[in-house]
Amino acid sequence: MVAIKFVARFQSVEMLRVLLILVALWLHCNHADQMEEFLKKEFSLMKPYAGLSSRSSNWDILGNTVLTTQSLRLTPEKQSKLGAVWNRVPCNVKDWELQVHFKIHGEAKTFMNGDGMAIWYTKDRMKKGPVFGSKDMFVGLGVFLDTYPNEDKQDELLSKRFTPRTERVFPYISAMINNGSLSYDHDNDGRPSELAGCSASIRNVKHDTFLVIRYVKSRLTIMMDIEGKNEWKDCVDVAGVRLPQGFYFGVSALTGDLSDIHELISLKFYELTVERTRTLKEVEEPEENVEVTEPSVDNWTPPGKKVKPEPLDGLTVFLVAFFTLMTITGIAVAGILLCEKWEKRKESKRHFY
């Protein structure tokens, strides 16, 4: 009887312990990495755009940009136009989110329009160039809204709306991290240096189109709301992205032989406060506390770029040399034995005849 009571009590204690563990796990999952967001007006741009480009403003406009009551029209529907808007304040926020309200439209038929627009977080600002209106070989992050497939030159491929090798449907949104050593490849729509991307119907839609870029704990996430459903859909999600602080935000657009109207309606920048739960590995190797001085992505190499092999240590060199020598010796001994066996067989045949 005593034994039965003891077992029953033991089982109840174990059940209580399991229940407490489950509750602790639930609390951890619901409270770990919780975020709060705070709108930062110095990095935001919203209607009525009061005092834009004045001395008291945090923003400068560039090129063919025209301020209207409803938007900043970066380019008109004319060929060879360029426009941009750049923030004057370097961003020293560690974790952030940028919500972009934009509109791309025009009278031209599909694939008779171009070229697209870009959202930037870069070391340099107010630099005209061929990459959607801004400079090539930039340092930082570029998010490209590409509306024309340059790689598709044939009518058959244009009618299918995808590139022959990767079947990327256009318009196409992509991200690129650059330390100043990579050039954006227009002929291949930036594919050689693309970090990640997705197809998105963002041109000539009747409802509002939004893009959100989030950078939290060295993770770059890009989502879009382009269907008028007030729902974010994933586009890019890459961990191990290292972006320095102190860079500038900007938006640019470009037309070439083809044209479109590219409009920026608003930018809303949020500072995110993240509750960082640290694992044992993170405590032993606190990478997040190391200052980032150059944009990079962990374990990623642009296609076509050769990676230099790491030099072998002394022990590895010794083992490779040892086993190579043993292999050569074994092959030589086997060859000698085969030769001797062959000679003996020949001798035996001579004696037989």
N, C-alpha and C positions, 0 to 999 in steps of 0.2 A: 504493500500500500504506500509506504514511504517512497519507494523507488518510483512508483507511478506518478506521485505528486511532484517528485524532483524532475522527472522527464517533462511533465506538463509545464512546470515553471520554466525549465530550460528552453522549451520550445517557444513559450510566450516571450521570453527575453530576446531570443534570436529573431523572432518576428518583429519585435519592437525595434531592434537594431537595424534590420533590413529596411523597415519603414523610415527610420531616421535617415538612413543613407539615401534612400530614394528622394526624400524631401530635400536633403542637402543638394543632391544633383539637380533637382528641378529649380531650386533657387539659384544655383550657379549658372544654369543655362539661361535663365531669365534675366539675370543681372550682369552676366559677363559681357563686356564690350558694349554696354549700353551707351547711346550717344545722345547728346543734347546739341541743338544747333542754335547759333546766334547770327542774325543778319549783320553783316559788316558793310556799312554804307560806303566806306572809302573804296571798296572794290566792286560795288554794285552800280548798275546803270539802268534807270527806270524813267518812265514818263513823269513829268513833262520835259525831261532833259534840260533842266534849268541851268543856264550859264555854261553849257557844254563848250569845252575848248577855251574858256576864259582863264584868266590867271588864277581864279579861285577854284576852278574845276579840277577834279582828279583825272580827267580824260582829255586826250588829244585826238583829233581826227586827221586823216591823211588821204591824199589822192582825190578821187571823185566822190567822196562821201558827201551826201546831202542830208541835212536834218529836216525832218517833217514833223508834223504834230503826232503822227502815229508810229514812226520808226526812224531809224538811221538807215537810209538807203545807201548801201555800200557801193553798188554799181547800178547804173541804169541798163536798160535792155539795148545796149550798143556794144559794138566790138571794141576790143583792146582797152577796156576800162579797169581801173583798180581802185579799191577803197579799203580803208581800215580805221579802226578806233583802238586806241591803246591807253591802258591805265598808267598813271604817272607814279604810283606808289608801289615800291617793291613789297612783295608779299612774304611776310615772315611767320605765317600761320602754319603749324605743323600738320594738322588734319583739317581738310576743307572739302567743300562741295560747291560747285558752280552750276547753276541752273540757267540754261540758255533758251530764250524764246526767239525763234527766227522764222523767216518765211522766204522760200525760193519759188519764183513763179515767172512766167513769160508766155508770149504768144507762140513761140516756136514749137514745132512738133517734137515728140520724144526723140532724143539723140540728135536733135538739131539745135541743142542748147548747151551752154557750158559757162564757165568751167566748174565752179563750185566755191565753197567758202571754207574757212578754217578757224578753229579756236586755239589760241596759243597760251602757253606758260613758258616763257623763254628768258634767257639772260639779256638779250638785246630787244629793243623796242623801236617802233617808227622806222623800220627798214623796209623799203620797197624791194620786191623781188618776184621771181617766177613761180613760187610755191603758193598758189592761191592768193597772190598779192603780197606775200612777205618773202624775206630772204631765204635762200637755200643755205645748206650747211649750218643750220641753226643749232643752238644749244638749249635743250629743254624738251618740252612736250608739245606735239602738234596733233590736233584732232581734225581730220579732214572729212568734209562732206562733199564727195566727188560725184558730180552728176553726169559726167561724160566719159565713156570707156575709150580712152585713147588707144588701147591695145587692139580693139576691134576695128579693123580697117575694111573688112569685106561686108557687103550688104547682107549676106546670109548670116553672118555672125551677129550683125546688128539686129536683125529681126529676131534672133534667139535671145538677145539681151544678156549674154554672158560671155566671159572671156574663155578661150578654147581650152586652157589648161586647168583653171581653177573653178570655172563655172560661177564666177562672182556676178551676181545680178546688180545692175546699176539702177538708181543711185546707190552709192556705197559709202559707209562710214568706217574710217580706220584710224588707228592711233600709231604714232611713231615717237620713239625716244631717241634723241640724238645728242652726242657729245661734241658735235661740230665736225666730225670726220665723215659723215654719211651725206650723200647727195640724194635728193628726192628724184626718183626715176619716173618722169612724166610718161615716157613711151610705154611703160608697163604699169601705169597707174599706181606707182609707189609700192608695188608688191614686194620688191627685193628687201625693203627696209620696214615692211609692215609688222607691227607687233601683234595686232589682232584686229578684227573688224567684223562687220555684218552688213547685209543688204537692208535698205530702208527706203520706202516710198515717201520721199520728203518734198517732191516737186509738184506744184499745181494741185495741192489738196485744199479742200474747202474749210477745214477746221485748223485750229492752232497746232503748231508743231514745236515740241520741246526736246531738249537734250540735257542730261545731267551728267557732269563729270565729277566723280568722287575719288578723293585720295586720302585713304585712312590706313595707318599702320603699314606703310609701304605697299599698299594694294591699290591698284588703279581699276576703277569700275566706271563703265559708261553705260547709261540706260537711256531709253527714248520713249516718248509719249507722242506718237505721230498718227494715231487712229481716232483721236477724239473721244477716247474712253476713260480718260483720267487714270490710266494704268501705265506703270513703268515696265518696259520690257528690256531684258538684258541684251547687251550688244558686245561689250568687252569686259573681261574680268581676269586680270593678271596680277599675281602676287610677285613680290620681290622687286618692285619698281622703286628706284632710288632717285628722288628729285630734290635738288638743293632748295633751300629757302632763299628769299631775296630776289626771285625772278618776277617778271611782269606778265600780266594778263592782257590779251588782245584778241580782236576778231578781225579777219580780213576776207576779201573776196576778189575774184578775178574773172574777166571775160577775155577770150582770145578771138579766134576766127568765128566762134559762136558766142551767143550772149544769153543772159538771163538777168532778172532783177533779184538781187540778194539783199535782204533786209534783216537788220537786227532790231528786235523789238525791246528786249530787256535782258539784263544780266543780273542775277541775284547770287551773291556770294555769301556762304555760311561758314563760320568757324565751327568745327565739330569738337566737342569735348568727349573723349572716349575713356571709359573705365578700362584700364589695361590690366587684365589678369595675366600674370607671368608664369610660364612653365619653368621647370627646373633648368631646362636648356637655356631659356632666355635669361635666367638669373646668372647662369655661369658664363653666357656669351651675350652680353647686352648690346646687340647690334644697333638697336634703335637709338641708343645714346651716342653713337658715333656720328660725327658731323659729316653730312654728305656734301662733297665739293664738286662732283661731276655726275651728270645724269647717267644712269645705267640700269640694266635689268639683270637680275640674277639668272645664271644658267641659260642665257639666250645669246645666240650669235646670228647676225644677219645672214641670210642665205647667200652663198657664194664667197663668204669671207672665211679664209682658212684660219683654223685655230692652231696656234703653235703648241706642239706637244710638250708636256712638262719634262724637264731633264730627269733621267733615271738616277737613283741614289747608288752609292757604292755597292751595297749588298745585291741590289738587283742586277747591276752590271756584272758582278762576279758570278751570280747564279746563271745568267744568260750565257756568259762565256763558258762556264763549266759544262752546262748541259749541251751547248753547241759542240764543244770539244769531244764530249762523250759520244754524241751522236755521230760525229765524223769518224771517231775511232771505231765505233761499232760497225759502221758501214764498211770501213777499210778491212776490219777483221773478217767480216762476213764475205767480202769480196775475195780475200786471200783463201779462205776455206773453200769457197765455191770453185776457185781456180784449181786448188789442189785436188779437189774431188773430181773435177773435170779431167785433169791430167791422169789421175789414176784410172778413170773409166776408159780413157783412150789407150793407156798401157794395157789394160786387161783385154781390150778388143784386139790389139796387135798380137798378144800371146795366143788368143783363141784362134785367129786365122793362121 
